[in-house]
Amino acid sequence: MEESGLALLKERTGRTLDEWVRVVKKSGPATEKERIAWLKQAHGITTNYALWIAKRVDGAGSAADYDPDAMVDAMFAAAGA
């Protein structure tokens, strides 16, 4: 799924994920939240792609980072708080 997403990103935006990461590192805002908004507003990137790019700037967001058990644990920990 990640591979097809990477191919579609290039097709839809004209840049690869690595190219977008370089753009954000050079010209983008400092925080993930600001990066997402900037990518959407300034570059017309859709929400999911903007989130993916913003996370990759900090070295996260790859399929290898996905831990469904930790996500469920966090979800229930937040609900109990």
N, CA, C and O atoms as CSV, one atom per row, in Angstrom:
chain,resi,resn,atom,element,x,y,z
A,1,MET,N,N,0.827,-1.189,0.000
A,1,MET,CA,C,0.000,0.000,0.000
A,1,MET,C,C,0.879,1.264,0.000
A,1,MET,O,O,0.589,2.236,-0.697
A,2,GLU,N,N,1.945,1.227,0.787
A,2,GLU,CA,C,2.835,2.390,0.832
A,2,GLU,C,C,3.449,2.646,-0.538
A,2,GLU,O,O,3.572,3.797,-0.958
A,3,GLU,N,N,3.830,1.599,-1.224
A,3,GLU,CA,C,4.440,1.741,-2.553
A,3,GLU,C,C,3.477,2.394,-3.542
A,3,GLU,O,O,3.874,3.262,-4.319
A,4,SER,N,N,2.212,1.976,-3.512
A,4,SER,CA,C,1.247,2.580,-4.432
A,4,SER,C,C,0.981,4.034,-4.056
A,4,SER,O,O,0.776,4.879,-4.927
A,5,GLY,N,N,0.986,4.319,-2.752
A,5,GLY,CA,C,0.821,5.698,-2.306
A,5,GLY,C,C,1.956,6.586,-2.771
A,5,GLY,O,O,1.737,7.734,-3.156
A,6,LEU,N,N,3.170,6.058,-2.736
A,6,LEU,CA,C,4.331,6.815,-3.216
A,6,LEU,C,C,4.222,7.116,-4.703
A,6,LEU,O,O,4.531,8.221,-5.148
A,7,ALA,N,N,3.783,6.130,-5.460
A,7,ALA,CA,C,3.622,6.333,-6.904
A,7,ALA,C,C,2.545,7.374,-7.184
A,7,ALA,O,O,2.716,8.225,-8.058
A,8,LEU,N,N,1.448,7.314,-6.455
A,8,LEU,CA,C,0.367,8.278,-6.658
A,8,LEU,C,C,0.778,9.688,-6.232
A,8,LEU,O,O,0.366,10.669,-6.851
A,9,LEU,N,N,1.580,9.790,-5.188
A,9,LEU,CA,C,2.051,11.104,-4.757
A,9,LEU,C,C,2.814,11.791,-5.883
A,9,LEU,O,O,2.575,12.963,-6.174
A,10,LYS,N,N,3.710,11.080,-6.500
A,10,LYS,CA,C,4.492,11.631,-7.626
A,10,LYS,C,C,3.561,12.000,-8.772
A,10,LYS,O,O,3.699,13.064,-9.375
A,11,GLU,N,N,2.618,11.123,-9.067
A,11,GLU,CA,C,1.685,11.356,-10.173
A,11,GLU,C,C,0.791,12.571,-9.912
A,11,GLU,O,O,0.544,13.372,-10.813
A,12,ARG,N,N,0.315,12.699,-8.687
A,12,ARG,CA,C,-0.651,13.755,-8.365
A,12,ARG,C,C,-0.016,15.105,-8.053
A,12,ARG,O,O,-0.642,16.146,-8.252
A,13,THR,N,N,1.229,15.093,-7.563
A,13,THR,CA,C,1.837,16.360,-7.138
A,13,THR,C,C,3.051,16.759,-7.959
A,13,THR,O,O,3.506,17.900,-7.884
A,14,GLY,N,N,3.582,15.816,-8.748
A,14,GLY,CA,C,4.760,16.116,-9.544
A,14,GLY,C,C,6.070,15.954,-8.793
A,14,GLY,O,O,7.142,16.181,-9.354
A,15,ARG,N,N,5.991,15.560,-7.516
A,15,ARG,CA,C,7.192,15.368,-6.706
A,15,ARG,C,C,7.112,14.048,-5.952
A,15,ARG,O,O,6.033,13.564,-5.611
A,16,THR,N,N,8.281,13.485,-5.706
A,16,THR,CA,C,8.353,12.285,-4.886
A,16,THR,C,C,8.291,12.670,-3.417
A,16,THR,O,O,8.371,13.849,-3.072
A,17,LEU,N,N,8.149,11.680,-2.563
A,17,LEU,CA,C,8.140,11.937,-1.127
A,17,LEU,C,C,9.450,12.574,-0.680
A,17,LEU,O,O,9.443,13.538,0.084
A,18,ASP,N,N,10.556,12.050,-1.145
A,18,ASP,CA,C,11.863,12.623,-0.785
A,18,ASP,C,C,11.985,14.079,-1.250
A,18,ASP,O,O,12.546,14.915,-0.542
A,19,GLU,N,N,11.461,14.375,-2.435
A,19,GLU,CA,C,11.504,15.758,-2.934
A,19,GLU,C,C,10.662,16.671,-2.047
A,19,GLU,O,O,11.075,17.789,-1.740
A,20,TRP,N,N,9.486,16.201,-1.635
A,20,TRP,CA,C,8.641,17.004,-0.749
A,20,TRP,C,C,9.313,17.214,0.602
A,20,TRP,O,O,9.253,18.308,1.162
A,21,VAL,N,N,9.946,16.184,1.121
A,21,VAL,CA,C,10.643,16.320,2.402
A,21,VAL,C,C,11.723,17.399,2.302
A,21,VAL,O,O,11.881,18.208,3.217
A,22,ARG,N,N,12.458,17.412,1.201
A,22,ARG,CA,C,13.484,18.446,1.011
A,22,ARG,C,C,12.863,19.839,0.937
A,22,ARG,O,O,13.409,20.790,1.497
A,23,VAL,N,N,11.729,19.968,0.254
A,23,VAL,CA,C,11.046,21.264,0.154
A,23,VAL,C,C,10.633,21.741,1.544
A,23,VAL,O,O,10.843,22.902,1.895
A,24,VAL,N,N,10.052,20.851,2.323
A,24,VAL,CA,C,9.591,21.232,3.662
A,24,VAL,C,C,10.773,21.593,4.558
A,24,VAL,O,O,10.714,22.576,5.296
A,25,LYS,N,N,11.833,20.813,4.499
A,25,LYS,CA,C,13.002,21.109,5.328
A,25,LYS,C,C,13.619,22.452,4.962
A,25,LYS,O,O,14.123,23.167,5.829
A,26,LYS,N,N,13.578,22.790,3.685
A,26,LYS,CA,C,14.177,24.046,3.224
A,26,LYS,C,C,13.278,25.248,3.487
A,26,LYS,O,O,13.758,26.295,3.922
A,27,SER,N,N,11.983,25.111,3.229
A,27,SER,CA,C,11.104,26.276,3.231
A,27,SER,C,C,9.895,26.189,4.150
A,27,SER,O,O,9.177,27.174,4.324
A,28,GLY,N,N,9.664,25.034,4.733
A,28,GLY,CA,C,8.436,24.830,5.498
A,28,GLY,C,C,8.531,25.228,6.959
A,28,GLY,O,O,9.614,25.519,7.467
A,29,PRO,N,N,7.392,25.238,7.626
A,29,PRO,CA,C,7.335,25.572,9.045
A,29,PRO,C,C,7.977,24.496,9.925
A,29,PRO,O,O,8.304,23.406,9.458
A,30,ALA,N,N,8.147,24.823,11.193
A,30,ALA,CA,C,8.877,23.951,12.119
A,30,ALA,C,C,8.052,22.785,12.665
A,30,ALA,O,O,8.585,21.689,12.834
A,31,THR,N,N,6.768,22.996,12.942
A,31,THR,CA,C,5.993,21.934,13.583
A,31,THR,C,C,5.194,21.127,12.563
A,31,THR,O,O,4.894,21.591,11.463
A,32,GLU,N,N,4.864,19.916,12.966
A,32,GLU,CA,C,4.096,19.033,12.076
A,32,GLU,C,C,2.743,19.653,11.717
A,32,GLU,O,O,2.338,19.637,10.554
A,33,LYS,N,N,2.058,20.193,12.706
A,33,LYS,CA,C,0.741,20.801,12.468
A,33,LYS,C,C,0.841,21.960,11.473
A,33,LYS,O,O,0.016,22.082,10.568
A,34,GLU,N,N,1.844,22.798,11.646
A,34,GLU,CA,C,2.042,23.930,10.733
A,34,GLU,C,C,2.422,23.444,9.335
A,34,GLU,O,O,1.990,24.014,8.334
A,35,ARG,N,N,3.225,22.401,9.277
A,35,ARG,CA,C,3.625,21.841,7.974
A,35,ARG,C,C,2.421,21.334,7.200
A,35,ARG,O,O,2.295,21.574,5.999
A,36,ILE,N,N,1.543,20.635,7.893
A,36,ILE,CA,C,0.351,20.097,7.230
A,36,ILE,C,C,-0.471,21.231,6.635
A,36,ILE,O,O,-0.850,21.184,5.465
A,37,ALA,N,N,-0.744,22.240,7.435
A,37,ALA,CA,C,-1.522,23.390,6.958
A,37,ALA,C,C,-0.822,24.077,5.792
A,37,ALA,O,O,-1.468,24.443,4.811
A,38,TRP,N,N,0.475,24.252,5.889
A,38,TRP,CA,C,1.262,24.906,4.833
A,38,TRP,C,C,1.231,24.102,3.546
A,38,TRP,O,O,1.023,24.663,2.470
A,39,LEU,N,N,1.433,22.803,3.642
A,39,LEU,CA,C,1.398,21.954,2.443
A,39,LEU,C,C,0.037,22.019,1.764
A,39,LEU,O,O,-0.049,22.066,0.537
A,40,LYS,N,N,-1.019,22.023,2.559
A,40,LYS,CA,C,-2.373,22.085,1.994
A,40,LYS,C,C,-2.644,23.448,1.364
A,40,LYS,O,O,-3.138,23.529,0.239
A,41,GLN,N,N,-2.320,24.511,2.087
A,41,GLN,CA,C,-2.639,25.853,1.616
A,41,GLN,C,C,-1.709,26.314,0.493
A,41,GLN,O,O,-2.176,26.773,-0.550
A,42,ALA,N,N,-0.424,26.196,0.698
A,42,ALA,CA,C,0.534,26.744,-0.264
A,42,ALA,C,C,0.755,25.849,-1.480
A,42,ALA,O,O,1.113,26.333,-2.554
A,43,HIS,N,N,0.544,24.548,-1.312
A,43,HIS,CA,C,0.870,23.619,-2.394
A,43,HIS,C,C,-0.305,22.771,-2.880
A,43,HIS,O,O,-0.151,21.983,-3.813
A,44,GLY,N,N,-1.470,22.922,-2.262
A,44,GLY,CA,C,-2.648,22.184,-2.698
A,44,GLY,C,C,-2.577,20.685,-2.442
A,44,GLY,O,O,-3.255,19.907,-3.112
A,45,ILE,N,N,-1.757,20.277,-1.474
A,45,ILE,CA,C,-1.627,18.863,-1.132
A,45,ILE,C,C,-2.852,18.443,-0.325
A,45,ILE,O,O,-3.312,19.186,0.543
A,46,THR,N,N,-3.375,17.262,-0.607
A,46,THR,CA,C,-4.518,16.768,0.155
A,46,THR,C,C,-4.092,16.398,1.573
A,46,THR,O,O,-2.905,16.217,1.845
A,47,THR,N,N,-5.057,16.290,2.462
A,47,THR,CA,C,-4.796,16.091,3.881
A,47,THR,C,C,-3.917,14.875,4.165
A,47,THR,O,O,-2.924,14.989,4.885
A,48,ASN,N,N,-4.263,13.719,3.614
A,48,ASN,CA,C,-3.499,12.512,3.913
A,48,ASN,C,C,-2.057,12.613,3.425
A,48,ASN,O,O,-1.134,12.220,4.138
A,49,TYR,N,N,-1.859,13.126,2.236
A,49,TYR,CA,C,-0.493,13.295,1.732
A,49,TYR,C,C,0.269,14.321,2.563
A,49,TYR,O,O,1.450,14.129,2.854
A,50,ALA,N,N,-0.398,15.410,2.948
A,50,ALA,CA,C,0.253,16.438,3.764
A,50,ALA,C,C,0.694,15.858,5.103
A,50,ALA,O,O,1.791,16.150,5.577
A,51,LEU,N,N,-0.150,15.048,5.705
A,51,LEU,CA,C,0.191,14.409,6.972
A,51,LEU,C,C,1.382,13.476,6.795
A,51,LEU,O,O,2.309,13.480,7.605
A,52,TRP,N,N,1.353,12.696,5.756
A,52,TRP,CA,C,2.423,11.740,5.471
A,52,TRP,C,C,3.762,12.463,5.256
A,52,TRP,O,O,4.783,12.070,5.820
A,53,ILE,N,N,3.744,13.504,4.450
A,53,ILE,CA,C,4.958,14.276,4.185
A,53,ILE,C,C,5.465,14.918,5.475
A,53,ILE,O,O,6.653,14.838,5.787
A,54,ALA,N,N,4.564,15.552,6.222
A,54,ALA,CA,C,4.958,16.245,7.454
A,54,ALA,C,C,5.590,15.288,8.456
A,54,ALA,O,O,6.559,15.647,9.125
A,55,LYS,N,N,5.059,14.086,8.569
A,55,LYS,CA,C,5.630,13.102,9.487
A,55,LYS,C,C,7.004,12.628,9.004
A,55,LYS,O,O,7.907,12.415,9.813
A,56,ARG,N,N,7.159,12.465,7.707
A,56,ARG,CA,C,8.428,11.979,7.162
A,56,ARG,C,C,9.562,12.983,7.358
A,56,ARG,O,O,10.728,12.592,7.416
A,57,VAL,N,N,9.239,14.251,7.459
A,57,VAL,CA,C,10.265,15.264,7.697
A,57,VAL,C,C,10.998,14.957,9.006
A,57,VAL,O,O,12.199,15.193,9.130
A,58,ASP,N,N,10.253,14.427,9.975
A,58,ASP,CA,C,10.835,14.076,11.272
A,58,ASP,C,C,11.257,12.608,11.344
A,58,ASP,O,O,11.618,12.122,12.416
A,59,GLY,N,N,11.215,11.902,10.221
A,59,GLY,CA,C,11.654,10.510,10.187
A,59,GLY,C,C,10.605,9.501,10.594
A,59,GLY,O,O,10.937,8.341,10.840
A,60,ALA,N,N,9.354,9.902,10.673
A,60,ALA,CA,C,8.266,8.990,11.039
A,60,ALA,C,C,7.335,8.822,9.838
A,60,ALA,O,O,7.609,9.339,8.755
A,61,GLY,N,N,6.245,8.105,10.035
A,61,GLY,CA,C,5.216,8.009,9.016
A,61,GLY,C,C,5.380,6.906,8.002
A,61,GLY,O,O,4.597,6.834,7.054
A,62,SER,N,N,6.373,6.037,8.161
A,62,SER,CA,C,6.517,4.938,7.208
A,62,SER,C,C,5.723,3.733,7.698
A,62,SER,O,O,5.299,3.695,8.853
A,63,ALA,N,N,5.524,2.766,6.838
A,63,ALA,CA,C,4.812,1.548,7.210
A,63,ALA,C,C,5.516,0.838,8.362
A,63,ALA,O,O,4.862,0.190,9.179
A,64,ALA,N,N,6.824,0.951,8.437
A,64,ALA,CA,C,7.583,0.316,9.519
A,64,ALA,C,C,7.260,0.937,10.878
A,64,ALA,O,O,7.460,0.298,11.910
A,65,ASP,N,N,6.761,2.180,10.888
A,65,ASP,CA,C,6.414,2.857,12.134
A,65,ASP,C,C,5.029,2.491,12.645
A,65,ASP,O,O,4.682,2.831,13.776
A,66,TYR,N,N,4.243,1.815,11.844
A,66,TYR,CA,C,2.857,1.512,12.175
A,66,TYR,C,C,2.803,0.405,13.223
A,66,TYR,O,O,3.291,-0.700,12.989
A,67,ASP,N,N,2.217,0.700,14.365
A,67,ASP,CA,C,2.068,-0.268,15.447
A,67,ASP,C,C,0.616,-0.235,15.921
A,67,ASP,O,O,0.264,0.566,16.787
A,68,PRO,N,N,-0.232,-1.105,15.355
A,68,PRO,CA,C,-1.653,-1.049,15.694
A,68,PRO,C,C,-1.932,-1.302,17.177
A,68,PRO,O,O,-2.866,-0.721,17.729
A,69,ASP,N,N,-1.146,-2.153,17.830
A,69,ASP,CA,C,-1.365,-2.412,19.261
A,69,ASP,C,C,-1.128,-1.149,20.084
A,69,ASP,O,O,-1.901,-0.841,20.990
A,70,ALA,N,N,-0.078,-0.433,19.773
A,70,ALA,CA,C,0.206,0.814,20.492
A,70,ALA,C,C,-0.882,1.846,20.231
A,70,ALA,O,O,-1.230,2.613,21.129
A,71,MET,N,N,-1.420,1.880,19.026
A,71,MET,CA,C,-2.491,2.826,18.707
A,71,MET,C,C,-3.740,2.519,19.537
A,71,MET,O,O,-4.378,3.432,20.061
A,72,VAL,N,N,-4.085,1.246,19.656
A,72,VAL,CA,C,-5.258,0.843,20.443
A,72,VAL,C,C,-5.022,1.168,21.914
A,72,VAL,O,O,-5.908,1.702,22.581
A,73,ASP,N,N,-3.836,0.850,22.421
A,73,ASP,CA,C,-3.515,1.161,23.811
A,73,ASP,C,C,-3.649,2.663,24.087
A,73,ASP,O,O,-4.218,3.064,25.103
A,74,ALA,N,N,-3.129,3.481,23.188
A,74,ALA,CA,C,-3.206,4.930,23.342
A,74,ALA,C,C,-4.656,5.417,23.296
A,74,ALA,O,O,-5.044,6.322,24.034
A,75,MET,N,N,-5.435,4.807,22.428
A,75,MET,CA,C,-6.838,5.186,22.295
A,75,MET,C,C,-7.594,4.927,23.601
A,75,MET,O,O,-8.354,5.777,24.065
A,76,PHE,N,N,-7.379,3.749,24.186
A,76,PHE,CA,C,-8.090,3.423,25.427
A,76,PHE,C,C,-7.514,4.165,26.624
A,76,PHE,O,O,-8.245,4.452,27.572
A,77,ALA,N,N,-6.237,4.478,26.606
A,77,ALA,CA,C,-5.646,5.249,27.685
A,77,ALA,C,C,-6.231,6.660,27.694
A,77,ALA,O,O,-6.491,7.223,28.758
A,78,ALA,N,N,-6.436,7.225,26.515
A,78,ALA,CA,C,-7.016,8.569,26.412
A,78,ALA,C,C,-8.474,8.557,26.843
A,78,ALA,O,O,-8.943,9.518,27.453
A,79,ALA,N,N,-9.195,7.491,26.537
A,79,ALA,CA,C,-10.612,7.394,26.899
A,79,ALA,C,C,-10.787,7.267,28.399
A,79,ALA,O,O,-11.789,7.727,28.947
A,80,GLY,N,N,-9.830,6.650,29.071
A,80,GLY,CA,C,-9.922,6.466,30.509
A,80,GLY,C,C,-9.453,7.656,31.320
A,80,GLY,O,O,-9.648,7.709,32.534
A,81,ALA,N,N,-8.836,8.606,30.645
A,81,ALA,CA,C,-8.279,9.769,31.364
A,81,ALA,C,C,-9.343,10.762,31.726
A,81,ALA,O,O,-9.046,11.792,32.331
